[in-house]
Amino acid sequence: MSRVLIVGAGLTGSLCACLLRREMQNKVHIVVWDKARGAGGRMSTNRPPAPSSHSADLGAQYITATPEYAKSHHSFYSELLSSGILQPLNSLVEGLRQRDGSKDYMTPLGMCSVVKHFLSQSGADLFFEHRVTGLYRRGTSWEVQWNGGSSEMFDAVVLTMPVPQILQLQGDVGHMLSVQQKQQLDGVVYSSRFAVALFFHPDVVFSFPWAARYVTDNPSICYIAADSRKRNADVPGRGPSLVVHTSVPFGLEHLEKNKEDVQPIILQELHKLLPDLPQPVSIKCQKWRYSQVLMSVPDCPGQMTILDRPLLVCGGDAFSHSNFDGCVESALTLVSVLKASL
């Protein structure tokens, strides 16, 4: 039985683990590591400190299926819709630009429920707070080190973290990249932004009519969502939550600052947009250094194989495009490479 390590418990990594289990059954022992304290990656859902408030999506907000992907990825949409993880987004989103034939979906239990669904189907051994620091080739295996000071051996390794983190790894990865591969990885560009979640008392009722709004008249904020309203998930006894996303220029300008210093600036701008907003009971600020992919690997191959044997392959939205279907495309490509190798 081959031991396969998937680094990253986001959408690409979780779906890759799930498909690998379905296609290769008991021929592989799948292990998933993630540096965070929970699954989701950029599809994370934040739980408030007090259970009296609703959770909030700090990363991806909803999923848009184009007619083409609704057809080619029908099995994934059908699975998520039939299980209730996805539902049509029917609430009012001001400023949402509709494309012909596209459909928008929200997640009643938060965006991380999509990732958790695929992880639960994978049968993988899941380890959080495992940040990979180095990869070393040891004959027909990979020795993978993590920040806990330990290392483990694997027959194949799949890297789905942001490209800059791949390039920072110690060990043999950098030596094995061809000149062309190095140039392609160096050319990947991400946007950066901050997200703030505000959690409110159960008595609070928002005065505005929308569930989400795209902002065009503010230099700092580009999007606001009443998260529980967006998900049709208002629960008696739980206060609403509000999510704020900053613009890309604002994120770039303040990227190297501590989020504790940036949070007051965002809240000040929010007050200008929503002057009647009540005082929240708690606030969570998230810095997304690697938010969406602005420039992916040329031709969007879905993956990049660094070494055939022992297999070392990279994937994620940097090798396709930065949305749900891009991650699905990458996961499908990764599984094809893994099947051929193992």
MOURHU-V213918 format. One line per field, one symbol per residue. ss: DSSP state (@ for helix, = for strand, . for the rest). psi: psi as a letter, one per 30 degrees, with the letter a starting at -180 (. if undefined). A space follows every 10 residues. Layout:
ss->???
psi->???
This chain:
ss->.======... @@@@@@@@@@ @@@@@@@=== ====...... ....==.... ..=..==... ..===.@@@@ @@.@@@@@@@ @@....==.. ..==...... ..====.... .@@@@@@@@@ @@..====.. .=======.. ======.... ====.====. ..@@@@@..= =.@@@@..@@ @@@@@@..== ..=======. .......... .===...... ======@@@@ ........=. ======.@@@ @@@.....@@ @@@@@@@@@@ @@@....... .=======.. ..===..... ..=====... =====.@@@. ...@@@@@@@ @@@@@@@@@@ @.
psi->kkjkkjjjha eeeeeeeeee eefgcgfkjk kkkkflflle bghkkkklek fflllkjfck elkkjleeef efgeeeeeee effgeklkjf lkjkgkjkkk flkkkljegl effeeeeeef ffgljkklhj jkfkkkkicg lkkkklffgl llklfkkkjg lkeeeeffkl bfeeffklee eeeeeffkkl lklkkkkkkl kffkkkflfl flkkkfgkfe kfkkkjeeee ghgkkkfkll lkkkklleee eeegeglkff feeeeeeeee eeeifgklkl flkkkkjjej cljejlkkgi ffljjekejk kjkkaaffgc liaefeeeee eeeeeeeeee e.
